[in-house]
Structure formats: structure tokens, C-alpha cells
Amino acid sequence: MSKVRVHNFSISLDGFGTGEGQSMDAAFGHAGTRLHGWFFQTRSFRAMHGESGGDTGVDDALARTWEPGIGAEIMGRNKFGPQRGPWEDHEWTGWWGPNPPFHTPVFVLTHHPRPSIEMEGGTTFHFIDASPEEALQEARKAAGGLDVRVGGGPRTVRDFLAADLIDHLHVAIVPIVLGRGERLWDGLEGLEERFQVESVTTPSGVTHVTFTRP
């Protein structure tokens, strides 16, 4: 069976995967770009956006495992955009412009389903009201035997971990303290017992921890 993977998920030293106060101009709230600066510097990130250059060290080596073998993504509504409640702006198509970097079907979890949005480059956003198990079933159908990536945000990753649906989790612990926002680890005591755990710290100051199901 295909695997369920989480990649490049950045958290602060105090466990927050996003800041407080998300808005159209601040996708990660008061955290700004501080959680993802290490990723933005990599060659992999720049290549995703059609740019050249970038760092090629360990950060990049881990970052570039994000894409190979993925046939579909699942994300929470707040990763797609900052709107809450019933959709008021159907013109909004996500943070990524006309050609998002996913290039697969993407299932957006929301209590307010809406028509699918077909983008350039093979990305189609589907908006579903589903449990983690139900969403994974739909994503696996669309993935055609390839793996499914759970892209975030923190609550979505936490829900999939609580349901024991994740096979591979890559967390990048960034040396900052946010103090507020959405935490990843709440309610997941003993999580490490389910996985083989490895870690490496890179010159950027980031500690990459991977949890892999035996």
C-alpha cells in the first residue's frame, strides 16, 4: 500500500508550526518567514519556483525528498488560505499563484465544501468535508498507487498522527521561540514509540528529525 508522508514541516523550539494572526498578507501570522528561512535558501525551493541557484547542503538534501513518489496531497483549509467559515471569496485560489508547486490532486479539508479548482501544471484543488481516514481514502484513489503527502497545517498533521495514519514524518526544528500560534505536538504523548527516529543538525541551526514507521 502507498505510504503517507509529511515533509519539511517546520516548527519552533516551543513546538509551534505557525504563528498567530494569519491573514492574506501573513500566511504564517506573526511568525512571518522565520520558520521557513532554511527552506527558502535551498536549491530545491528555488527550482520549485523556476529559479536557479540556492544552497546544496544537508538542508537541501532533505528538502528535495518532498516531491518524488507523491501522487496526491491532503492539506487543511488554513494552508490553502486565511478565510474562515462559509467561503466569501471564490476568486481566491491559494497562496501559490496560477501554477502551484504540487502538480497533483490536492484535497483541502473544510467544513464548507466548494467546487474544485483546476490550476496550471496538473494541480486540482478538491474541497472535502471528511475525517482523516475518509480523506486518505479519497487521496489514495487519486494518487494512482503513489504516496500521499499530508502538507499541513499543524492541526491537520496532528490529526493524522493521532489517527496513526502517518508512515514518514520529517520535522525541521528551527531555533526560534514563537510563544503563540498553533502547536504540533499537543495530545501526542508517546508518539516516538511508533517510529524509528533519527536527527541531524545542519549549519543553518535547524535540527531535522525524521520519524519512520518500522
C-alpha positions as CSV (number, residue, x, y, z in Angstrom):
1,M,0.0,0.0,0.0
2,S,1.1,3.5,-0.7
3,K,2.7,5.5,2.2
4,V,1.5,8.7,3.9
5,R,4.3,11.2,4.2
6,V,5.0,14.6,5.8
7,H,8.0,16.6,4.6
8,N,9.7,19.9,5.5
9,F,7.3,20.6,8.3
10,S,8.9,23.4,10.3
11,I,8.3,24.1,14.0
12,S,9.8,26.4,16.5
13,L,11.7,25.4,19.6
14,D,8.5,25.7,21.6
15,G,6.6,23.5,19.1
16,F,4.6,26.0,17.1
17,G,4.1,25.1,13.4
18,T,2.6,28.5,12.6
19,G,2.2,31.9,14.3
20,E,-0.9,33.7,15.5
21,G,-2.9,36.1,13.3
22,Q,-3.0,34.6,9.8
23,S,-4.2,37.0,7.1
24,M,-4.0,37.5,3.4
25,D,-0.6,39.3,3.9
26,A,0.7,36.9,6.5
27,A,0.3,33.2,5.7
28,F,2.1,32.2,8.9
29,G,0.8,35.0,11.1
30,H,3.3,36.7,13.4
31,A,5.9,34.1,12.6
32,G,6.4,35.6,9.2
33,T,9.1,33.8,7.2
34,R,11.1,32.8,10.3
35,L,10.0,29.2,10.3
36,H,10.9,28.6,6.7
37,G,14.0,30.7,6.1
38,W,16.2,27.5,5.9
39,F,13.9,26.1,3.2
40,F,13.8,29.2,1.1
41,Q,17.6,29.2,0.8
42,T,17.7,25.7,-0.7
43,R,18.2,24.9,-4.4
44,S,15.1,22.7,-4.2
45,F,12.9,25.6,-3.2
46,R,14.3,27.8,-5.9
47,A,13.8,25.1,-8.5
48,M,10.2,24.7,-7.5
49,H,9.7,28.4,-8.5
50,G,11.6,28.2,-11.7
51,E,14.7,29.9,-10.3
52,S,18.4,28.9,-10.3
53,G,21.0,28.8,-7.5
54,G,20.4,28.1,-3.9
55,D,22.2,26.1,-1.2
56,T,23.0,22.4,-1.9
57,G,23.9,21.1,1.6
58,V,22.0,18.8,4.0
59,D,19.0,21.2,4.2
60,D,18.6,20.8,0.5
61,A,19.1,17.1,0.5
62,L,16.3,16.7,3.0
63,A,14.1,19.3,1.3
64,R,14.2,17.7,-2.1
65,T,12.6,14.4,-0.8
66,W,9.3,16.3,-0.7
67,E,8.2,15.6,-4.3
68,P,9.4,12.2,-5.6
69,G,6.8,9.4,-5.5
70,I,3.9,11.7,-4.5
71,G,0.5,11.2,-6.2
72,A,-1.8,13.4,-4.1
73,E,-1.7,15.9,-1.2
74,I,-4.0,16.5,1.7
75,M,-4.0,19.9,3.4
76,G,-6.0,21.8,5.9
77,R,-8.1,24.8,4.9
78,N,-5.8,27.2,6.6
79,K,-2.9,26.1,4.5
80,F,-5.0,26.9,1.4
81,G,-5.9,30.3,2.6
82,P,-6.9,32.6,5.5
83,Q,-10.7,32.6,5.1
84,R,-12.9,31.2,7.9
85,G,-16.5,29.9,7.8
86,P,-18.5,29.9,4.6
87,W,-16.5,30.9,1.5
88,E,-16.9,34.6,0.7
89,D,-14.2,34.9,-2.0
90,H,-14.4,32.2,-4.6
91,E,-11.7,34.0,-6.6
92,W,-9.1,33.0,-4.1
93,T,-7.0,30.1,-5.5
94,G,-4.3,29.7,-2.8
95,W,-1.0,31.3,-1.9
96,W,0.9,29.9,-4.9
97,G,-0.2,31.7,-8.0
98,P,-1.6,30.2,-11.2
99,N,0.9,27.2,-11.2
100,P,1.1,25.8,-7.7
101,P,4.1,23.5,-6.9
102,F,2.0,20.4,-6.1
103,H,1.3,19.1,-9.7
104,T,-1.1,16.5,-8.3
105,P,-4.7,16.4,-7.0
106,V,-4.9,18.3,-3.6
107,F,-7.6,17.6,-1.1
108,V,-8.4,20.6,1.1
109,L,-10.2,19.7,4.4
110,T,-13.0,22.1,5.1
111,H,-16.5,22.0,6.7
112,H,-17.6,24.2,3.7
113,P,-17.1,22.2,0.5
114,R,-17.0,24.2,-2.8
115,P,-16.4,23.3,-6.4
116,S,-13.0,22.0,-7.4
117,I,-10.4,24.4,-8.9
118,E,-8.2,23.2,-11.7
119,M,-4.9,25.0,-11.9
120,E,-1.9,25.0,-14.3
121,G,0.7,22.3,-14.1
122,G,-1.6,19.4,-13.0
123,T,-2.8,20.8,-9.6
124,T,-6.5,20.5,-8.9
125,F,-7.9,21.5,-5.5
126,H,-10.8,19.5,-4.2
127,F,-12.6,20.7,-1.1
128,I,-14.0,18.0,1.1
129,D,-15.6,17.7,4.5
130,A,-14.0,14.4,5.7
131,S,-12.3,12.7,8.6
132,P,-8.5,11.9,8.2
133,E,-9.4,8.3,7.3
134,E,-12.0,9.4,4.7
135,A,-9.7,12.0,3.2
136,L,-6.9,9.5,2.9
137,Q,-9.2,7.0,1.1
138,E,-10.1,9.7,-1.5
139,A,-6.4,10.8,-1.9
140,R,-5.2,7.2,-2.4
141,K,-7.8,6.7,-5.2
142,A,-6.5,9.8,-6.9
143,A,-2.8,9.0,-6.3
144,G,-2.8,6.0,-8.6
145,G,-0.6,3.8,-6.3
146,L,1.8,6.6,-5.5
147,D,2.3,8.0,-2.0
148,V,0.1,10.7,-0.3
149,R,1.6,13.7,1.3
150,V,0.0,15.5,4.2
151,G,1.1,19.0,3.8
152,G,-0.2,20.8,6.9
153,G,-1.0,22.9,8.8
154,P,-0.2,21.8,12.3
155,R,-3.8,20.7,13.2
156,T,-4.1,18.6,10.1
157,V,-0.7,16.8,10.7
158,R,-1.6,16.4,14.4
159,D,-5.0,14.8,13.5
160,F,-3.3,12.3,11.1
161,L,-0.7,11.4,13.7
162,A,-3.4,11.0,16.3
163,A,-5.2,8.6,13.9
164,D,-1.9,6.7,13.4
165,L,-2.0,7.3,9.6
166,I,1.5,8.7,9.0
167,D,4.3,6.5,7.8
168,H,7.0,9.1,7.5
169,L,7.3,12.4,9.3
170,H,10.1,15.0,8.7
171,V,10.1,17.8,11.2
172,A,12.5,20.7,10.9
173,I,13.0,22.3,14.4
174,V,14.0,25.9,13.8
175,P,16.0,27.7,16.6
176,I,13.4,30.4,17.3
177,V,10.8,30.9,20.0
178,L,7.3,31.9,18.8
179,G,5.4,31.9,22.1
180,R,2.0,31.6,20.4
181,G,0.3,30.1,17.4
182,E,-0.7,26.5,16.6
183,R,1.3,23.8,18.2
184,L,2.1,20.4,16.6
185,W,2.7,18.0,19.5
186,D,-0.3,18.6,21.8
187,G,-2.0,15.3,22.7
188,L,0.6,13.1,21.0
189,E,2.4,11.8,24.1
190,G,4.4,8.6,23.3
191,L,4.4,9.3,19.6
192,E,8.1,8.3,19.3
193,E,7.3,4.7,20.3
194,R,5.6,4.1,17.0
195,F,8.6,5.1,14.9
196,Q,12.3,4.8,14.2
197,V,13.7,8.3,15.0
198,E,16.8,9.9,13.5
199,S,18.0,13.5,13.7
200,V,20.7,15.7,12.2
201,T,21.6,19.4,12.9
202,T,22.8,21.5,10.0
203,P,24.9,24.6,9.7
204,S,21.7,26.7,9.4
205,G,21.0,25.8,13.0
206,V,18.0,23.6,12.1
207,T,17.6,20.1,13.6
208,H,15.9,17.8,11.2
209,V,14.0,14.9,12.9
210,T,12.6,12.0,10.9
211,F,10.0,9.6,12.2
212,T,9.8,6.5,10.1
213,R,7.4,3.6,10.7
214,P,9.5,0.3,11.1
